[in-house]
Amino acid sequence: MTLVQLEYIVAVDTYRSFVAAAEKCFVTQPTLSMQIQKLEESIGAKVFNRSKQPVVPTEIGVKLIAQARIILNESKKIAEIIQEDNGELIGELKIGVIPTVAPYLLPEVITSILEKFPKLKLQIWEYTTERIVQELKNGTLDCGILSTPLQDAAIHEVPLYYEPFVAYVSENTKTFAKKVIHADDISEEKLWLLNEGHCMRGQVLNLCHYKHNESLDATFDYNTGSVETLKRMVDINGGVTILPELCIRNYNEDELQYIRYFKLPEPVREISIVTTQNYVKKQAILTLRESILKAVPQKFVNKKKREVMGFDL
């Protein structure tokens, strides 16, 4: 049994295809298949059921692959120890970020990290929360930046900051006349929402007590995947939307006149770095955490007098 063979079975499990796994491992498909067959012969058990498409692990294969992931992660920690001793960061850091965080946080953070560690290659994908969690468990991401808590025992969460929600209101709403608002003030307004699958949608529904008012006509009648589109819908069609505060940092005075803050306890979302429990690249992830904390307003770090909005995946 070799580490290469373990890498191959993990790759097949991740991509559910011998051809795709071979491409990702930069070997020919016959070479990959032969090494997996040798592994199966050495342990006296089949790892994959090849009669099904896509390929699926056997019952014993599921257990073996789970252990293989642990072994491979532990083996990578040797290189980490050497890097830490040399005081450098090299290699790749694969990060998944939810779309309502990425454009407002990452540009400044990426610049900061690459200036300090030019040999570290950052690979970033904008995914939904559910997709990030799945990719972490598959081993195709090193960490995620998303809203928590997730209530998933396989995921390790390190809270970073608490980002307030603000309302962006049309001047033709009753809410526009108020300086500070309560969630009940917008519960009967036309509310523009993100699509299903975005955790912020669930947080906004909880904030606005949607279930209590679901009998209202035309309360929710348009969905989008973009925070900027929500703002545009309010500008053109009236009503209200809820935005994360980081997205309004570059608003001009004309745009800020439509922003309303909530009364205490302020509704917020908890943004965390998440990994699997047995994660590697700890120094790179710690550097990412430190860079994020420097990039966000200091007031976000304090959880006092704030209510963390929950959501369901």
C-alpha positions in Angstrom: 0.0 0.0 0.0 1.4 3.4 -1.0 0.4 7.0 -0.6 0.0 7.3 -4.4 -2.5 4.5 -4.3 -4.4 6.2 -1.6 -4.4 9.4 -3.6 -5.9 7.6 -6.5 -8.8 6.0 -4.6 -9.6 9.4 -3.0 -9.6 11.0 -6.5 -11.9 8.4 -7.9 -14.3 8.8 -5.0 -14.2 12.6 -5.4 -14.9 12.7 -9.1 -16.8 9.3 -9.4 -14.9 8.6 -12.6 -11.6 6.8 -13.3 -11.1 9.0 -16.4 -11.6 12.3 -14.5 -9.6 11.1 -11.5 -6.7 10.2 -13.8 -6.8 13.7 -15.4 -6.8 15.3 -12.0 -3.8 13.2 -10.9 -1.9 13.8 -14.1 -1.6 10.1 -15.0 -3.1 7.9 -17.7 -6.3 6.1 -16.9 -4.7 2.6 -17.3 -2.0 3.6 -14.8 -4.5 4.8 -12.2 -6.7 1.7 -12.7 -3.7 -0.6 -12.4 -2.5 1.0 -9.1 -6.0 0.8 -7.6 -6.2 -2.9 -8.7 -2.9 -3.6 -7.0 -4.2 -1.9 -3.8 -7.4 -4.1 -3.9 -5.3 -7.2 -4.4 -3.0 -6.3 -1.5 -6.0 -5.8 0.9 -8.2 -8.6 -0.5 -11.2 -6.3 -1.0 -12.8 -4.3 -3.8 -12.8 -0.5 -3.1 -15.1 0.4 -6.0 -18.2 -1.1 -7.6 -17.2 -0.6 -11.3 -20.5 -1.9 -12.6 -22.3 1.3 -11.7 -22.0 4.7 -13.4 -20.9 7.0 -11.9 -18.5 4.8 -10.0 -19.4 4.3 -6.4 -17.4 2.8 -3.5 -18.3 -0.5 -2.0 -19.4 -0.7 1.6 -15.8 -1.5 2.8 -14.5 1.0 0.2 -16.4 3.9 2.0 -14.5 3.1 5.2 -11.1 2.7 3.5 -11.5 6.0 1.6 -12.4 7.8 4.7 -9.2 6.5 6.4 -7.2 7.3 3.3 -8.2 10.9 3.5 -7.0 11.1 7.1 -3.7 9.4 6.2 -3.1 11.8 3.2 -3.9 14.8 5.3 -1.5 13.7 8.1 1.3 13.1 5.5 0.9 16.7 4.2 1.6 18.0 7.7 5.3 17.1 7.3 5.7 19.7 4.6 3.9 22.2 6.8 6.3 21.7 9.7 9.2 22.4 7.3 7.5 25.5 5.9 6.8 26.9 9.4 10.4 26.3 10.5 11.6 28.2 7.4 9.1 31.0 8.0 7.6 30.8 4.5 4.3 29.9 2.9 4.4 28.1 -0.5 2.0 25.9 -2.5 -1.7 26.4 -2.9 -4.6 27.4 -0.6 -8.0 26.5 -2.0 -10.8 28.7 -0.6 -14.5 28.5 -1.1 -16.4 31.8 -0.3 -20.1 32.5 -0.3 -21.1 35.1 -3.0 -22.5 37.6 -0.4 -19.0 37.9 1.2 -16.5 37.4 -1.6 -16.7 40.7 -3.6 -16.8 42.9 -0.5 -14.0 41.2 1.5 -11.6 39.4 -0.6 -9.9 42.0 -2.9 -8.2 43.7 0.0 -7.4 40.4 1.7 -5.9 38.8 -1.4 -3.6 41.8 -2.0 -2.4 41.7 1.6 -1.6 38.0 1.6 0.2 38.0 -1.8 2.3 41.0 -0.9 3.6 39.1 2.2 3.7 35.6 0.8 4.3 35.9 -3.0 5.0 32.1 -3.3 1.5 31.2 -2.0 -1.0 30.6 -4.7 -4.6 31.4 -3.8 -7.4 29.5 -5.6 -10.8 30.9 -4.9 -14.3 29.8 -5.8 -17.6 31.4 -5.1 -20.0 28.7 -4.0 -23.1 28.3 -1.9 -22.7 27.2 1.7 -23.9 23.7 0.9 -21.4 23.4 -2.0 -18.5 24.6 0.2 -19.3 22.1 2.9 -19.4 19.3 0.3 -16.1 20.3 -1.3 -14.4 20.5 2.1 -15.5 16.9 2.9 -14.4 15.8 -0.5 -11.0 17.4 0.1 -11.1 19.7 -3.0 -11.1 22.8 -0.8 -8.8 23.6 2.1 -11.2 26.0 3.9 -14.3 28.1 3.4 -15.5 31.5 4.4 -19.2 31.5 5.1 -22.0 32.2 7.5 -22.3 30.0 10.6 -23.2 28.1 12.8 -23.7 25.1 10.5 -24.6 22.4 13.1 -22.3 19.9 11.3 -20.0 17.8 13.5 -17.6 17.2 10.6 -16.9 20.9 10.2 -14.6 23.0 12.4 -15.7 26.7 12.7 -13.6 29.6 13.7 -15.7 32.8 14.0 -14.1 35.9 12.4 -16.6 38.7 12.7 -20.3 39.7 13.1 -21.6 41.6 10.2 -24.7 43.7 10.7 -27.6 43.6 8.3 -29.0 46.9 7.0 -32.1 47.7 5.1 -32.1 49.4 1.7 -35.5 51.0 1.4 -37.3 52.8 -1.4 -38.5 56.3 -0.7 -42.1 55.2 -1.4 -42.2 52.9 1.7 -43.3 53.8 5.2 -39.9 52.6 6.4 -38.1 55.4 4.6 -39.4 58.0 7.0 -37.8 56.3 10.0 -34.1 56.8 11.0 -33.7 53.5 12.8 -36.0 50.5 12.2 -37.2 47.3 13.7 -37.8 44.0 11.8 -41.5 44.4 12.2 -41.3 47.7 10.3 -40.6 45.9 7.1 -42.5 42.7 7.6 -45.3 43.9 5.4 -43.2 45.7 2.8 -42.4 44.2 -0.6 -39.2 42.4 0.1 -36.6 41.4 -2.5 -34.7 38.1 -1.7 -31.8 36.0 -2.9 -32.4 32.7 -4.5 -33.0 29.4 -2.7 -29.6 27.9 -1.7 -28.1 31.2 -0.3 -27.8 31.2 3.5 -28.5 34.9 3.6 -32.0 34.2 2.2 -32.8 32.1 5.3 -31.3 34.7 7.6 -33.4 37.4 6.1 -36.6 35.3 6.3 -35.9 34.7 10.0 -35.2 38.4 10.5 -38.4 39.5 8.9 -40.6 36.8 10.5 -41.7 35.6 7.1 -43.5 32.5 8.4 -45.7 34.8 10.6 -46.7 36.8 7.5 -46.7 34.3 4.7 -50.3 34.9 4.0 -49.6 38.4 2.8 -50.1 39.0 -0.9 -47.0 39.8 -3.0 -44.7 40.0 0.0 -42.0 38.0 -1.9 -42.3 37.8 -5.6 -38.8 38.0 -7.1 -35.6 36.1 -6.4 -32.0 36.7 -7.6 -28.5 35.4 -6.9 -26.9 38.9 -6.6 -26.9 41.4 -3.8 -26.4 44.2 -6.3 -29.5 43.1 -8.2 -31.5 43.3 -5.0 -30.5 46.9 -4.7 -31.4 47.6 -8.3 -34.8 46.0 -7.9 -35.6 48.4 -5.0 -34.3 51.4 -7.0 -36.6 50.6 -10.0 -39.6 48.8 -8.5 -39.7 50.0 -4.9 -39.9 48.0 -1.7 -37.2 46.9 0.6 -34.2 44.6 0.6 -31.7 43.5 3.3 -27.9 43.9 2.6 -24.8 42.9 4.5 -23.1 46.1 5.8 -19.7 45.5 4.0 -21.4 45.9 0.7 -22.3 49.5 1.4 -18.8 50.7 2.4 -18.3 52.4 -1.0 -21.8 53.8 -1.3 -22.0 57.6 -2.1 -24.2 60.0 -0.1 -27.1 59.6 -2.6 -27.1 55.8 -2.0 -26.6 56.0 1.7 -29.8 58.0 2.1 -31.7 54.8 1.5 -29.9 52.8 4.1 -31.6 52.1 7.5 -29.9 50.5 10.5 -31.8 48.2 12.9 -32.5 48.9 16.6 -30.6 46.9 19.2 -30.1 44.0 19.5 -28.7 44.5 16.0 -29.3 41.5 13.6 -26.0 40.2 12.3 -24.6 37.2 10.6 -21.6 35.3 12.0 -18.8 34.9 9.4 -16.3 32.2 10.0 -13.4 30.3 8.5 -14.5 26.6 8.3 -12.4 23.5 7.7 -12.8 19.8 8.3 -11.9 18.6 11.7 -8.6 17.1 10.5 -7.4 19.9 8.3 -4.0 20.8 7.0 -2.3 24.1 5.8 -2.9 25.5 9.3 -0.3 28.3 8.9 -1.8 29.5 5.6 -5.3 29.4 7.0 -4.1 31.4 10.1 -2.6 34.0 7.8 -5.9 34.2 5.9 -7.7 34.7 9.2 -5.3 37.5 10.4 -5.6 39.3 7.0 -9.4 39.2 7.2 -9.5 40.6 10.7 -7.3 43.5 9.5 -9.6 44.1 6.6 -13.0 44.4 8.4 -14.1 47.3 10.6 -13.1 46.7 14.2 -16.7 47.1 15.4 -17.6 43.8 13.6 -15.4 41.8 15.9 -17.6 42.4 19.0 -20.7 40.2 19.4 -22.2 42.3 22.2 -25.8 43.6 21.8 -26.2 41.7 18.6 -28.4 38.8 17.5 -26.9 36.2 15.2 -29.4 35.2 12.5 -29.7 31.5 12.0 -30.6 29.7 8.7 -31.3 26.2 7.4 -29.3 24.6 4.6 
